[in-house]
Amino acid sequence: MPTAPSPSAKPIIAGSFSGLDELPDAAAVVDADGVLVWANPMLWRLLRTTDLLGQPAREVIDLRTADDLDWWDTDPLGTDPTLIRRMAEQELVLRRDRTTHVVAVTASRLRGDAVPGGLLMVLRRADARRRRDVARSDLVSTVSHELRAPLTSVKGFTKTLLSKWDRFSDDQRRQMLATVNEDADRVTRLLGELLAVSRIDAGRLALRRQMVRLDVLVPRVVNGIQAGAGQGRTITVSHDNPPELYADPDRLDQVLTNLVENAVKYTDDEILIDVTTGQDTVQVTVADRGPGIEPEFRTAIFTKFFRRPGEKRQGTGLGLYITKGLVEAHGGEIWAEDGEDEGSVFRFTLPQGGLELSGIDFHALRASTTKTSTTTNTSTTHRES
Ligand code: ADP
């Protein structure tokens, strides 16, 4: 934080720049001799000092180019003040103490007599923008890699089959085509997930909200999984009398499916799902008795393409990232915690209400909610709250 200005922070030039004190970006005026003659509070904050004025600008504003050249030596506006008046924005590295920051810098040659031949500079922190750019290009390279693997296999098998069809038995051909089929499914799944990721990242995830009963939706999702990936598995559902939520049932289905399918993937043992109504939220828990998740990975598992070190790749590593995005789009939260004995416990909350979005009085509706559950699934237990 900037401290109170010391005497040297008083502008050396007349008050013609005082209106710029309120500028949200750091700004400075450098005279024709390279001396800093004016700085605004945002520059004190950026440089963590008010002791700036009267000093050579190149010493107090230590800027380096991408090639690690001293920016002040690059003569950004040329020597002839009449030629170039304004410098296009440049991303530079600002060195301050032992840290560095990326800043976007623009500069203009000043007209008028206040500071003849002087330079007005504006510096804007660009670390976040740079981080976003890096994250984006990381995503592109990971995605290319993820897509290349199955496509290479599809290409390899189809090419082999086309050129050497007669050399393979029916069984071998079937096996190869089954692999091609799986890889094509994988590409389709990955593309679907990437679409969801890009919507989540851009904050453009559209929810089709309607009244949803979790005591109906959860058993339905579980039945679906028991008929497919979780065949023969014991999945026990318990719930109190959750109020109807104003939510997107397809997205909630996706959230639950991701969590329960993960549990199915990591354990052969029983899986427990619980729905409990809190003060303002409904909390859903999915617990398994698998290997569990070490505390140090419990945040990282929700990031894109996360894999535990040494873990054999199975899915895309996007499942929990999307799950988190879907829960948060509903205004809820999701986290992983310690299982009572062992295993993983995932919990997510969904806010009650949200009905005001559609003009419905949530409290009136809650008062009229019935107290019985209509669920008939045998693995479902109903707790009176
Ligand atoms: P994918 O989409 O590939 O299934 P996820 O994003 O769902 O990946 O999961 C990311 C990582 O979180 C997994 O690779 C695994 O290390 C860990 N994980 C998720 N669910 C469980 C679970 N129930 N038990 C143990 N580890 C889990």
Boltz pocket constraint, residues with backbone or C-beta under 6 A from the ligand:
constraints:
  - pocket:
      binder: B
      contacts: [[A, 258], [A, 259], [A, 262], [A, 263], [A, 266], [A, 288], [A, 290], [A, 291], [A, 292], [A, 293], [A, 301], [A, 303], [A, 306], [A, 307], [A, 308], [A, 311], [A, 314], [A, 315], [A, 316], [A, 317], [A, 318], [A, 319], [A, 320], [A, 321], [A, 344]]
      max_distance: 6.0
